[in-house]
Amino acid sequence: MPTIRELLLVIDIELEEYAHLVSMARNPALTSKERRNLISVSQATWRRLEAAHRDLENSLIVPANDSRARRTPPRSELVTR
């Protein structure tokens, strides 16, 4: 099972890849077809990012009988933009 640091690294890598693809897609010199291709590739990156995030969340779950409090708020309480 990967460590939390390894999972965070995977998330970091996927976030960088996604940001790079979106940034490239914003280039006004691209044709619509080129832009669609970049967005299509970014969707696969986004799915990998979601999977890595789920893996991280699952590794942070504390059993109910564990006396340690969960340090991060539930996902529903996280601020989104």
Secondary structure per residue as TSV (DSSP state, phi and psi in degrees):
chain	resnum	aa	ss	phi	psi
A	1	M	-	360.0	131.6
A	2	P	-	-66.3	150.9
A	3	T	-	-77.0	165.9
A	4	I	H	-61.3	-39.5
A	5	R	H	-62.0	-40.1
A	6	E	H	-65.9	-40.7
A	7	L	H	-64.6	-40.1
A	8	L	H	-64.7	-36.4
A	9	L	H	-63.4	-43.8
A	10	V	H	-60.7	-43.9
A	11	I	H	-62.3	-44.2
A	12	D	H	-59.8	-44.7
A	13	I	H	-63.5	-46.2
A	14	E	H	-66.0	-37.4
A	15	L	H	-63.3	-43.7
A	16	E	H	-62.5	-43.0
A	17	E	H	-63.2	-44.8
A	18	Y	H	-62.9	-46.0
A	19	A	H	-61.4	-40.3
A	20	H	H	-63.5	-45.1
A	21	L	H	-64.7	-41.8
A	22	V	H	-65.4	-41.3
A	23	S	H	-61.2	-43.5
A	24	M	H	-63.3	-39.8
A	25	A	H	-66.0	-22.8
A	26	R	T	-77.6	-9.3
A	27	N	-	-60.8	119.3
A	28	P	T	-67.0	-15.3
A	29	A	T	-79.4	-10.0
A	30	L	S	-77.5	150.2
A	31	T	-	-80.6	165.8
A	32	S	H	-59.8	-39.0
A	33	K	H	-65.2	-43.0
A	34	E	H	-63.4	-40.8
A	35	R	H	-63.6	-44.0
A	36	R	H	-61.9	-39.6
A	37	N	H	-62.3	-43.1
A	38	L	H	-64.8	-41.6
A	39	I	H	-65.0	-38.3
A	40	S	H	-61.7	-44.5
A	41	V	H	-64.8	-38.2
A	42	S	H	-66.3	-27.4
A	43	Q	H	-63.9	-40.1
A	44	A	H	-65.0	-39.8
A	45	T	H	-63.2	-41.6
A	46	W	H	-61.6	-41.6
A	47	R	H	-62.9	-40.4
A	48	R	H	-65.3	-38.0
A	49	L	H	-63.2	-44.7
A	50	E	H	-61.4	-41.6
A	51	A	H	-64.2	-41.8
A	52	A	H	-65.1	-37.7
A	53	H	H	-65.8	-41.7
A	54	R	H	-61.6	-43.3
A	55	D	H	-60.0	-42.3
A	56	L	H	-64.8	-46.4
A	57	E	H	-58.0	-44.1
A	58	N	H	-64.8	-30.7
A	59	S	H	-78.2	-17.1
A	60	L	H	-95.3	-5.0
A	61	I	-	-67.8	128.9
A	62	V	-	-102.3	128.3
A	63	P	-	-54.9	149.1
A	64	A	T	-58.3	-32.9
A	65	N	T	-86.5	1.5
A	66	D	-	-80.7	134.6
A	67	S	S	-77.2	-13.3
A	68	R	S	-73.3	136.4
A	69	A	-	-82.6	147.9
A	70	R	-	-69.4	129.2
A	71	R	-	-87.1	-18.9
A	72	T	S	-107.2	145.8
A	73	P	-	-68.3	156.4
A	74	P	-	-56.4	152.6
A	75	R	G	-55.9	-34.2
A	76	S	G	-65.2	-20.3
A	77	E	G	-96.3	-6.0
A	78	L	S	-72.2	144.7
A	79	V	-	-77.3	132.5
A	80	T	-	-120.0	155.0
A	81	R	-	-106.2	360.0
